[in-house]
Amino acid sequence: MSRQKTPVFLQRASYRQRRLRDAAKLMPVLGGILLALPMAWSHDPSGEPSNSDRVVYIFGVWILLIVLTAIFANRMRADPVDAAEDAPPQ
């Protein structure tokens, strides 16, 4: 039997970078869900949130998405080791 030349498990740094990229790819989905929530709020006159509450919520979600994206971008900076691993063989 021949031994495998590549390790079975990924290196921790590479694994974390890939999971961060996966999480960053889900940011638009999270944003869409969070921004669609005001449409599901109650339309009952007694318990209906005001339009100003909805606008504050939308801008709050918008700022949250900007901050989360900035954090992901900061942590996903290209590592020379990761870039060399992901590059196709020549």
Long-range contacts (C-beta under 8 A, 24 or more apart in sequence): 13-79, 13-81, 13-82, 14-81, 14-82, 14-85, 17-76, 17-79, 17-82, 20-72, 20-75, 20-76, 21-76, 23-72, 24-69, 24-72, 24-73, 24-76, 27-65, 27-68, 27-69, 27-72, 30-65, 31-61, 31-65, 34-61, 34-64, 34-65, 35-61, 35-62
